[in-house]
C-alpha cells in the first residue's frame, strides 16, 4: 500500500517551472532520499506534499488519516522549555490533557484517558527527552526556555519535534545541516528504527547510503526512482551517462551528415525532395539537451609554499573567553602533511580551537609557535553570513586582493567554479553553495599552508561536495577539519583528535570506532548514576577500546594501503577510458598508440582486481579479529 502517490505533478514558483509531469510513489515504510542540484525544486516539492503551497497541475495523493511531520525553515520561539516545546508538537495530546483538566463529564473523561493510553501519552516526556538528548541537549538544557538558544540549536528543537510525532510520513529538508557529527550519527540510528515512510532531502552522502532504501532524482523537471542507496544510484547514473554520451556522439555525427546534405542540395531542384526528407529526419532526432547530463562543478585549492615541519607547536596551552576556560593542557604539534578531523559534541570547544589556531584568540596560558612563513586559510559559516549582500563576488575578492589585477581576481574565483555571470551577481542573489565557494575563494587568496575548515560542506550539493573532496585530496598543505559528514572525514582525515572534557587527545581508530565509543558512553550514561563513577567508567571504556584499536591498527593500515592502491589504479584506468572515449580518437591516434593504451588499461585493471581480492581477504581478517577482541 502506498503512503504517497504523486501523479503528473506540475509545480511552478513565480512563473518558473520546477516540475512538469513528475510522478513518484512511496510505499508504506519506504525511506527515500530526494537529490538534485540546488534550485531544482526539492524543498518546494516537500512544501507541496505538506500542503503548504498549492500545485499547478497533476495530483498528490496521501493515505487516509495520515500523520505528516515536516521541519519548516522558521525556528520555534517563545518561553516554553525545550522539553515542553517538543511535547506541544503533539497537538492531540496537548488538547486531551487540557480537556481532562476541565471536563466534568465522567463518560468523556473515560474516553479521554482511553485515547491518552492509546497514543502513549504517559511515556511522551521520556520519549521527548531521549530525542532531545540524541540531538545534543543534556537534561539541564532541556528545561531551559527555547529563547535562550541560537538559530542552529532551535532548528535541532524543530527536528526533535518532528521526530517526536513518530508520523506516518516524515518530510526532512537537510536534517544534518545544523547537527554535529555525534547528532548526525544518532539521527541515522533513529531513522534505521523508524517504521514510517520518509522523504529526505539531503546532501549527506553517508545518510543517503545508510538510512534510505531508494533515491529519487529530480532532474530536468522530472522524478526518477532508483532502488538502493546513493552509491548505487551513482553507479547506475554513470552507466546511463556513458551510454547517453555514446548516443550523443552518434546523433551529433548523424546531424552533421544530414545538415551537410541539406546545405549542399537545398537550392537544387533535382535534390529538393531529398533535402526536405532529410530535414524531416533531422527534426526526428532526439534533442541533445535531453540526453547530455548536467556538468559537475570543479574547483581546486591553490598550492602552498612547502615548509619544513612543524608548522605549529602548542605547549601546555589554555584557551577560552574572558575568564571562562574552554580547553587546557594542550600540548600538540601540526605538520605540513597532517589531515586532522576534530571529533566531539558541539560546545566542547572544536570551533574555539580552530579560532585559536587561526590567530583569532590569544592563549590564556602556555605558548604557541608558528613557522615564520606560515599562511593560514580559515573558513567558518559565520564568514558566509557576514558577506555584504549588495556587493558581488568580484567586489569581495577585489577587497581581499588589493594588489591583484582583474585577471588574477577572476582566476581565483574561477578556481572555485564561479563563472563570469556569478562573479558579477550581488551576493544576496547567490545560492548557499555559491556563497560557500566564494567564502573558500576568499580565505585561500594567500595560498595557505594550512586550511582550517569549520563545517565547509553546509549548503553544498552532493556533486560539489565531491569536488571539495577531490580538491582537498590534491591540496599539498595541512588540513584541520570540523564536519558532521562522516564520509568527508573518512576520505580526508588520517588523524582524529577528540575534543572532550576540556582538552584534546588523539583518538586511535576510525569513524566506526568512534561511533562504537559513543554507543559505549551512551550505555554507561543510561545505566549509571550521573556522578564521578560515570566519568571514571567512561575513561575506563575509552582506555579499553583504545587498547583494542591499537592491536587492530597494523591490519587497518594494510587495508588503507590497499584501498589507496585500488583508488590509484581505478583512477588511472578511468582517465584512459575517458581518453579513448573522445570522438575521433581512433581515427586520429596511431595503431601503436592505441595498442599501448590498451595494454596500459589491461595492466591497471589487473592490479585493481588483485588489490580488490587482497582487500576482501584483509577485511575478513579484520572482522574476525574484531570478533575475537
N, C-alpha and C positions, 0 to 999 in steps of 0.2 A: 504493500500500500504506500502511496506517495504522501509525503508531508507537504511538499511544494511542487507545483507544476507551473512552468512559465511557457506560454504558447504564443509564438509570433509577436513578441513584445516590441513595441515602438516607444522609444523614450527620447525626448528632446529637452534641452535646457537652454533657455534664452535663444531659441531658434536654431541651436546647434544640435544636430542629430548625434546621439550617443549609441543607441541600439536600434537596429532595423531588422524585423523578422527574426528576433532572437528567441531561442527555446532552450529550456533546461528542466530536468526532472530530478528531484531529490527524494529518495526513498526514506522510510522511517528508519532512524538510527544512522543514516549515512552522513558522514562528515566530509564536506567538500571545500577545498581551497580555491578561492577565486583570484586569478592572477591576470595581469595585463599591464601595459605601460601606464605611467601616471597620466591622468587626464582622459582616460578612455571611458570612464563612467562606472567604475566598480562601486564607489561609495554611493553614487546616485542610485544604482540598482538596489543596494541594501535599503535605502530610504524608501524606494518604491515598494519593495516587498513588505516593509513595516507599515506601509500606508501613510507615510509622512508626506509624500508627494504623489500627484496624480500621473497616470500614464497616458500616452498619446495614441495607443493602439494595442491590439492583442489582449492578452489576459494573464493575470496572476491568480492562480487558484490555490487555496490553502485548505487543509483538512478542517472538518468541523470542530468547533470548540478548542482550537489550537491555541496554546500559550506561546507567545513570541517574546523574546528578550533581545534588546539591542542596546549597545553602548553608544549613546549620542555624543557629539563633539562638545556640547556645552557641559561644563563641570557642575556637580552638585554644590550647593552653598547653604548657608544658614547656621544656626547654633546647635543643631542636633549633634549628638556624639556620632562617631563613625559607626559604631555598632547599631545605633538607633536609625541612622540613615540607611544602612543596608536592610535592616528589618522592615523599614517603612516601604521598601520596594515591593513587598508582598501586600498589595492593597487589600486583597480579600482578608488576609489575616488581621490587618490593622482595623478594618471595618468591623469584623466579627468581634474582636476583643473590645472595641469601643461600645458596640451594641450590647455585649454581655454585661457591661457595667451599668447600663441604663435601663434595660428592659425589665418589666415586672411580670411578663408573661412566662409562666413556667414551661409551657409547651415549646415556646420559641427559644427559651434558654437551653432546653434539652437539645433542640435542633442545632443551635449554635455550637454547643460543646461536641456534639457528634461530628459536625463539619470540621471543627478545630482539630479533633483527633485524626480525621481523615487526611488533613493537609499537614500533619505532624507539627502543629503549632508549638507544642511544648519543647521540641528539640530545636526550634528555629534559632534561638540565641546561640546555642552551641555550634550549629552549622554556620551561622554568620561569622562567629569568632574564628572558626577554623579557616574559612576562606580568607578573611582579613589577615590572619597570621601567615597564610601561604603567600599572600601578596606583600608581605613585609611589615605589617603593623603588629607591634607587640601589645600585650594586654593593657598596658598603661595608655598607649596611643589610641587604642580602640575606644577609650572613654573620653577622649578629648573632642571638643567641637570641631566640625569639619572646616570652619572658618580659619582655624589655626594653620591649615596646611596649604602648600603651594599648588599650582595648577597640575603639575605632574602627579603628585600624590592624590589629588582629588580625582584624577582620571582613574587611578587604581581603585578608589572607592566606587566609582561608577561601574567599573568592571566587576568588582565584588558584588554589587547589587544585581547585575545581570546574571552572574553565575549562581547567586543565592536562589533566584527564582526557579532554577532547575527546569527550564522551559522545554516545550516540545521542539521548538526551533530557535536556535541561538544564532544571532547575527553579530559577528565580530569584525570590526574595522581596525586593522593594525593593532591588535591587543597587546603586543610586546613592546610597542614604541616607548611606553613610559615605565617599563619594567627593567629591573636589573637582571643579571644572569640567573640569580637564585630564584626570583619570582617567575622568570620565563620557564625555567625547568619545572617549577611547581605547576604552572599552568598546563604544560604539556602532559604532566601526570594526571591532572584533573580532567583534561579532555579525553584522555585514554579511558577513563572510568565513566564518562558522561554517556548516558544511554539515549539521549535525544538526538535530533538531527542538527547539523550546524553548517553554516555558510560563512567561511572565514576569509576575509581579505587580509593578506599578509605578505610582507617581503622577507619573512624569516624562513629561510630555506630549511632549517632544521625542523621547525614546527610543521612545515608543509610535507616533510618526509615522514615524520614520526606520528603526527596526530590527525591526518586526513586519509580518506580511502579513495579519493579521486580528485582530479584537478579540472576546474572549469576555466577555460582560457577565453577572455574577452578580447577579441581581435577583429578588426575590420567590421565592427558593429554587430558581430555575431558571437554566440557562445558555443564552444565545443567542449565535450567532456572526454577526459582520458582517465581510465581506471588506474589507480596506483598513486604513489607519492610524486613529488616534484621531479626527482631524478629520473623516474620512469617517463614522466611527461616530456622532459628534455630529450631523453633518448629517442622517443617516438617522433617528437617535433623535428629534431635534427635529421632523422631519417627522411621525413617528409620534405624538409627543405632541400636536402641533397637531390631528391627526385624532382622537386619543383625546379631547381636550378638547371638540371639536365633538360627538363621540358622547355624551360625558358630559352635555353640556347638553341634548341630545335626550332622554337617558334620565331625567335629573332632571325635565324637563318632563313626560315621559310618566308617571313615577312619581307626580308631584303630581296629574296629571289623574285617574289611576286611583284614587289614595287618596281624592281628594275625592268621587268617585262612591261608593266603598265606605263612607266615613264617612256620607254622606247617606242611603244606602238599605239599609245592613246590617240595620237593625231592621224594615224594611217587608217584610211577607210577599210582596207582589207583586213586589218587586225582589230578593228574597233570592237567587234563582238567578243573576241577572245579577251581583250583588255577589260571589258565590262565584267566578264565572267571571273577574271582574276580579282577584280576589285571586290566582287561579292565574296570570293573565297577569303580575301584579306579581312573583310568585316566579320567573318565567322570564327576567326582565330580568337582564342580567349585573351582578354586584355592582360598585359603583363603585370599591372599593379595588383591583380588578384592572385598571382602565383609567386611573386617575389616577396620574401619575408622581410619584415622590418629590420633595419640595421641597428645593432647594439652600439652604445656609446663607449668609446675607448678613451682612456686618459693615462697619464704616466707622471710620476714624480721626477723632478729634476735631480740629477745625480750629484751627491755632495763631494766635497774635497775629502780624500781619505786621510784620516788622522790615526795616530798610534793609540793603543789603549793605555789607560782607561779614559773614557770621555768624562765621566763624573764619578766622584767618590764621596760617600757620606760617612761621617764618623760620629757616633753617639748623638745623632740629631733628634731634636724635639721640635715639633711644629704645631701651630694652632692659630687661633684668632684671639687677640687681646690676651685675656688671662685663661682662656679655655684651651687646654691641651687636647689635640686630636690624635697625634701619633708621637711616639717616643721610642728611644733605644734603636734608632735606625742606623745601622752600620751596613752599607750596601755599596755595590760597585756596578757601573754600567759601562759596557764595552761597545765598540763600533758595530759588532755583528750580533748584538743582543736583540732578541724578539721576545718581549715580555708582556704577558697579559696579567692585569691585576684582577684578582678574584675577591669576593667579599660583598656582603649586602650593602645596599645604599645606606649612607650615613656612617659607614665605618671609616671613611677617610680616603677613598680612592681618588676622588677629584681633588681633594686637598693636596695629596701627594703630587699629583701631576702639576698642579699650580705651582707648588714649591720647586719642582724640577725646572719648570718654565721660567723661574725667577720672579713670579708674582707674589711670593711670600718669603720673608726672611726667617731663618731658624731662631727659635726661642733659646735653644742651647745646641752645642755641638758645632760641627763645621761641615761645609760642602765645598768641594773643589772641582772646577770645570777646566777642561782643556782650554788653553788660551785662545784657540781659534774656533772654539765650538760655536755652531749656529743651531738654533732650536726652532722647530716648527710646532706650534701649539694650536690644536683645533678643539673647540668645545661648542656645544649647542648655543650657549648664550651669545657667542660671537655672531651666529646667524641671525639671532633675534635683534642684535644691535646694528645690523646693516641699515643704512639710510634708505628708506623705502622709495624716495623720489629720485635717487641717483641710479645710474646704470652701472653694470659691472665694470665698464671701461673707466667710469669716474672713480670707482673704488680702487681699482688696480693702479690708476694713474697717481692717486694719493699715496699708495703704498710704495710705488716705484718712482719717486720724484725725479730721478736722474735718467730713467729709461726713456727710449724713443718709442713712438707709437707702434712700430713693428715689433719691438720686444714685448710690449704690453699685450698686443694681440696674440703673440706666440704663447705667452704664459697662460692666457685664458683658453686658447685653443688646446693647450696641453691637457686641460680638464674638460674637454668636449663641449665648450661653449662656442657656438658658431657666430658668424658676423651679425645675424639678426639679434641673437640673445645678448650679446655684449653691449648693444645699444638700447636694450629694453629696460625700463625702470624696474628696480628690484621688486616692487610691490606686485608686478605682473609676472614674476618668475614663479615656477613651481618650487616646492620644497626641495626636490632633488637638485634643481638648477642653483638654488641658493647655497646648498651644501657644497656643490662643486665650486662655486665662487669662493666660498669660505676656504676650501682646500687650496685654491689658487692663491689666495691672499697670504695664507700662513706659510707657503713654501716659496715665496718670491726670493728668499735669501739663501736658497739651496741648503736646507738644513741638514746637519749630520745626524740629528735625531728627531723623529716625529713623535709627538705626544698627542694621542688621539683619544678623545673622550666621547664615546658613542658616535663614531663617524658615519654609521650606516642609517641613522634615523632619516626618514624621508627619501632614501634611495630605493629605487625599484630593484627587482631581483637581478636584471641584467647589469645594471650599474653597480650593484654590489659585487658581481663577478668581476667587473672591470677594476673595482677597487682592490679586490684580492690579487688580481694579476699585477696591478701597479705596485702594490706593497711587496709582492714576491720579487719584483725586479728592482726594488729600491735597495741601494747599496749601503744605506745607513742603518742606525738602530731604530727600534720602534718600541714604544710603551703604549699599551692599548687597554682601554676600558670598553667593554662591549657586552650587550645582552645576547649577542648572536654566537651560539656555540660553534657554528661552522667557521665563522671568521677567526675565532680563537684557535680552533684546531688547525686551520690551514696556515696561519701566520705566526702564531706564538710557538717558540720552542722552550720557553721557560714560563712557569706560573708562579706568581707571588701572591700569597694570601694576606689580605688586609683584614685583620681580626684582632679583637681585644686590645686595641690601642697600639698595635705595632705591625710590622710587615716581615713575613718569613717566607722563604722558598717553599713551594708546595710540590712535593715529589709525586709525579703522576700526571695523568691527563684529565680531560674534562669528565670522562666516565668515572674516574677515581674520585673526582671532586663531587660528582652527583651522588656517588655512594657515600661519601663522607657527610654530605648534607643530610642524607637519609638516616645515617647513624646518629647524627646530632639531634635530628628531629625525634628519633626514637627515645633517646635519652631524655630530652626535654618533656616528651609526652608521658614518660613513665616515672620520672624522678621529681622530688620536691625542688622548687626553684631556690636553691641555696648554694653554698660553696661546694657541696658534694657534686652538684651538677657540673660545675666548672671543672672540677677535678676529673670527673668521668669523661668530659669532653676532651680534656688533654690526654687522658689515657687512651681513648679511642683513636685520637689523631696520631699518637705515638705508635700505637699498634699497627694502624693501617699504613703509616709511613714505612715501618719496618717491612711489611708485606710488599709494598710497592717497590722498595729498594731491591728485594730479592727478584722481582719480575723485570726490573729496569733493563738489564742486558738483553733480554728477549724482546722487550718492546723497542729497544734501539735497533735490533736487527730488522724488525718488522718495518720500522720507519725508513731504514736504509733501502729496503726492498721496494717500499711504496714510492720512494724518490726515483728509483730505477725504473719502475713501471711508468711513472709520470714522464720521465725524461724520454723513454723510447716511444711512448704513445704520442707525445708532443712532436717529436721528430718525424714520426710516421705521418701524422696529420698534416704537417707542413708540406711534405712531399705530395700527399694526396691532394691538397689544395693546388699545388703547382701543376700537377698533371691534369687537374680539372679545368684549367684555364682554357677558354675557347682557342682553337687553332694551335694548341701546344704540340700535338702530334705532327701537324703539318710544318711547323717551324723548327722543331728540335731534330737533331741528327739521330740516326739509329743508335750510335754509340751512347749518346746522352740518355736516350730512352732506356737502353739496356742497363746502364749504370744506376739510374734511378730505381728501376725495378728490382735490381739486386740489393740496393741500399734499403728499400722498403721491406723486402723479404727479411733482411737481417734485423731491422728494428722490430718487426713483428715477431720474429723468432725469440729475440731477447725479452720482449714484453711478455710473451707466453711463458717462457721459462721463469721469469720473475713472478708472474701470477701464480704459477704452480708452487714456487717456494713460499710465497705469501700464504697460500692456503695451508701448507704444512706447518709454518710457524704460527699461524693463527690457531690451529688445532692444539699445538703445544701450549700456547698461552692460555687457552680456555681450560685445558686440563690442569695446568699449573695453578690457575686461579681457583679451580675446584679443590685442589689438594691443600691450598692455603686456607 
